[in-house]
């Protein structure tokens, strides 16, 4: 992950377990933003794209 300026972790669960797992085992460089949602409805590609664009504008 050397040279990474921003990280978006998108996951389909309630508490952002993948984010917490990654933080426990490695240093996440740059800005880290999580996007997680519980329930049966999947994350839509447009929602993920919107989060990526927002992260890039910061």
N, CA, C and O of each residue as an XYZ file, in Angstrom:
232
protein
N       0.805     -1.207      0.000
C       0.000      0.000      0.000
C       0.846      1.269      0.000
O       0.333      2.369      0.205
N       2.123      1.107     -0.227
C       3.009      2.267     -0.255
C       2.586      3.218     -1.371
O       2.315      2.790     -2.493
N       2.531      4.490     -1.059
C       2.175      5.493     -2.041
C       0.689      5.754     -2.177
O       0.283      6.635     -2.936
N      -0.122      5.011     -1.463
C      -1.574      5.206     -1.527
C      -1.943      6.474     -0.766
O      -1.492      6.673      0.362
N      -2.752      7.325     -1.370
C      -3.168      8.565     -0.720
C      -4.513      8.436     -0.031
O      -4.775      9.128      0.953
N      -5.369      7.555     -0.537
C      -6.700      7.396      0.046
C      -7.171      5.962     -0.152
O      -6.848      5.319     -1.151
N      -7.940      5.472      0.815
C      -8.465      4.112      0.777
C      -9.958      4.167      1.062
O     -10.393      4.820      2.011
N     -10.737      3.481      0.239
C     -12.166      3.315      0.495
C     -12.410      1.832      0.732
O     -12.091      1.001     -0.118
N     -12.971      1.503      1.881
C     -13.299      0.121      2.206
C     -14.813      0.000      2.158
O     -15.516      0.518      3.025
N     -15.308     -0.690      1.136
C     -16.750     -0.894      0.960
C     -17.084     -2.316      1.382
O     -16.455     -3.269      0.923
N     -18.075     -2.457      2.257
C     -18.442     -3.786      2.733
C     -19.922     -3.859      3.070
O     -20.551     -2.865      3.432
N     -20.452     -5.056      2.943
C     -21.876     -5.312      3.133
C     -22.086     -5.950      4.507
O     -22.312     -7.156      4.609
N     -22.010     -5.131      5.568
C     -22.261     -5.619      6.918
C     -22.591     -4.455      7.837
O     -22.580     -3.299      7.414
N     -22.881     -4.758      9.079
C     -23.345     -3.724     10.008
C     -22.225     -2.871     10.591
O     -22.311     -1.643     10.595
N     -21.188     -3.515     11.076
C     -20.214     -2.774     11.864
C     -18.888     -2.469     11.208
O     -17.986     -1.966     11.878
N     -18.730     -2.748      9.937
C     -17.458     -2.485      9.275
C     -16.357     -3.413      9.754
O     -15.252     -2.964     10.060
N     -16.651     -4.707      9.820
C     -15.694     -5.668     10.355
C     -14.394     -5.725      9.554
O     -13.320     -5.841     10.145
N     -14.464     -5.649      8.233
C     -13.248     -5.711      7.417
C     -12.326     -4.546      7.744
O     -11.114     -4.728      7.858
N     -12.882     -3.363      7.893
C     -12.086     -2.184      8.244
C     -11.335     -2.417      9.554
O     -10.135     -2.157      9.640
N     -12.037     -2.904     10.565
C     -11.407     -3.135     11.868
C     -10.357     -4.243     11.785
O      -9.317     -4.161     12.439
N     -10.620     -5.264     10.996
C      -9.648     -6.341     10.804
C      -8.376     -5.801     10.144
O      -7.270     -6.102     10.591
N      -8.530     -5.012      9.093
C      -7.365     -4.455      8.399
C      -6.555     -3.544      9.315
O      -5.324     -3.588      9.311
N      -7.242     -2.721     10.098
C      -6.532     -1.828     11.023
C      -5.763     -2.595     12.080
O      -4.714     -2.141     12.539
N      -6.276     -3.756     12.471
C      -5.592     -4.557     13.488
C      -4.306     -5.174     12.950
O      -3.368     -5.411     13.711
N      -4.252     -5.436     11.647
C      -3.123     -6.168     11.086
C      -2.171     -5.335     10.237
O      -1.070     -5.793      9.929
N      -2.565     -4.129      9.853
C      -1.667     -3.344      9.004
C      -1.927     -1.858      9.186
O      -2.969     -1.438      9.688
N      -0.950     -1.085      8.763
C      -1.092      0.372      8.763
C      -1.780      0.770      7.463
O      -1.304      0.445      6.376
N      -2.891      1.469      7.578
C      -3.601      1.951      6.393
C      -3.143      3.384      6.123
O      -3.450      4.286      6.903
N      -2.420      3.602      5.039
C      -1.870      4.925      4.766
C      -2.929      5.895      4.249
O      -3.983      5.486      3.762
N      -2.631      7.165      4.364
C      -3.499      8.196      3.799
C      -4.847      8.290      4.482
O      -5.025      7.855      5.620
N      -5.782      8.863      3.767
C      -7.150      9.001      4.276
C      -7.881      7.676      4.098
O      -7.813      7.054      3.038
N      -8.571      7.256      5.136
C      -9.331      6.014      5.081
C     -10.799      6.351      5.302
O     -11.159      7.007      6.279
N     -11.628      5.900      4.390
C     -13.073      6.102      4.511
C     -13.747      4.744      4.370
O     -13.381      3.938      3.514
N     -14.732      4.506      5.219
C     -15.464      3.247      5.143
C     -16.864      3.498      4.614
O     -17.436      4.570      4.810
N     -17.395      2.511      3.953
C     -18.762      2.558      3.442
C     -19.342      1.180      3.690
O     -19.016      0.223      2.989
N     -20.204      1.085      4.693
C     -20.796     -0.216      5.003
C     -22.290     -0.052      5.237
O     -22.761      0.975      5.725
N     -23.011     -1.092      4.874
C     -24.464     -1.073      5.022
C     -24.934     -2.473      5.417
O     -24.560     -3.456      4.777
N     -25.750     -2.566      6.464
C     -26.324     -3.861      6.823
C     -27.544     -4.165      5.969
O     -28.098     -3.280      5.317
N     -27.947     -5.396      5.982
C     -29.191     -5.772      5.323
C     -28.991     -6.484      4.007
O     -27.868     -6.665      3.536
N     -30.107     -6.886      3.424
C     -30.054     -7.714      2.219
C     -29.828     -6.940      0.917
O     -29.486     -7.544     -0.100
N     -30.010     -5.633      0.929
C     -29.854     -4.861     -0.309
C     -28.376     -4.608     -0.588
O     -27.676     -4.053      0.259
N     -27.894     -5.005     -1.755
C     -26.465     -4.846     -2.055
C     -26.083     -3.383     -2.274
O     -26.917     -2.541     -2.605
N     -24.811     -3.118     -2.079
C     -24.282     -1.803     -2.416
C     -24.348     -1.662     -3.932
O     -23.959     -2.572     -4.663
N     -24.830     -0.544     -4.389
C     -24.968     -0.319     -5.825
C     -23.673      0.289     -6.380
O     -23.008      1.059     -5.686
N     -23.316     -0.045     -7.606
C     -22.096      0.513     -8.200
C     -22.070      2.041     -8.183
O     -21.017      2.637     -7.957
N     -23.209      2.674     -8.417
C     -23.266      4.135     -8.409
C     -22.970      4.725     -7.043
O     -22.377      5.799     -6.946
N     -23.381      4.026     -5.978
C     -23.097      4.489     -4.620
C     -21.602      4.424     -4.329
O     -21.033      5.339     -3.735
N     -20.981      3.345     -4.749
C     -19.541      3.193     -4.541
C     -18.780      4.231     -5.364
O     -17.817      4.829     -4.885
N     -19.217      4.439     -6.604
C     -18.580      5.447     -7.454
C     -18.681      6.829     -6.821
O     -17.713      7.590     -6.831
N     -19.838      7.155     -6.274
C     -20.036      8.450     -5.632
C     -19.096      8.629     -4.445
O     -18.532      9.707     -4.259
N     -18.926      7.596     -3.653
C     -18.012      7.662     -2.505
C     -16.569      7.836     -2.964
O     -15.806      8.585     -2.355
N     -16.199      7.154     -4.022
C     -14.838      7.282     -4.550
C     -14.594      8.708     -5.035
O     -13.553      9.295     -4.739
N     -15.538      9.262     -5.772
C     -15.377     10.625     -6.284
C     -15.298     11.636     -5.146
O     -14.517     12.585     -5.211
N     -16.101     11.436     -4.106
C     -16.052     12.320     -2.943
C     -14.694     12.234     -2.265
O     -14.125     13.255     -1.879
N     -14.178     11.030     -2.121
C     -12.874     10.832     -1.486
C     -11.767     11.480     -2.317
O     -10.825     12.041     -1.759
N     -11.872     11.407     -3.631
C     -10.856     12.002     -4.504
C     -10.887     13.530     -4.449
O      -9.854     14.177     -4.626
N     -12.071     14.112     -4.202
C     -12.198     15.566     -4.151
C     -11.685     16.164     -2.845
O     -11.409     17.362     -2.782
N     -11.556     15.351     -1.810
C     -11.118     15.869     -0.502
C      -9.653     16.202     -0.506
O      -9.118     16.648      0.509
